[in-house]
């Protein structure tokens, strides 16, 4: 049985619209090299700028990029708590 390598890089972002290109260009090639099961997860932590919109647009060119909004993370936490006995 062979194991496939997988890596998730999780980056928090708050008002980072000016830095997203740098962040994506720095980390995305690493994810791409490891394989299609890996992800670059960038979590917008309630930014007041256009961070989340830029992430959604960047995802079109970077399919291994997974943008998450603060609300999505809060929902995931909620469901994880409910799922735990």
C-alpha positions, 0 to 999 in steps of 0.5 A: 500500500502506497501513501500519497503525500498531502499537505495543507498550509493554513494562512490567516489573513486580515486586511491583506489585499496588498499582500495576497499575490506574494503569499500565494506566489510563495506557498502555492508552488509548494502545494502544487509540487506535493500534489492534487490532494494538498491545499493552500487554505487562506482564511479571511478573518473578517477583513474590512478590505477586499481580501476575500474577493481577491482570494475568490478571484485567485482561486480561478487560476489556482485550483488548489487554493481554498479561501475560507471566510470567517463565517465559514470557519465559524460554521465548521467549528459549530458542526465539529462541536455538534459531531463530537460526543 
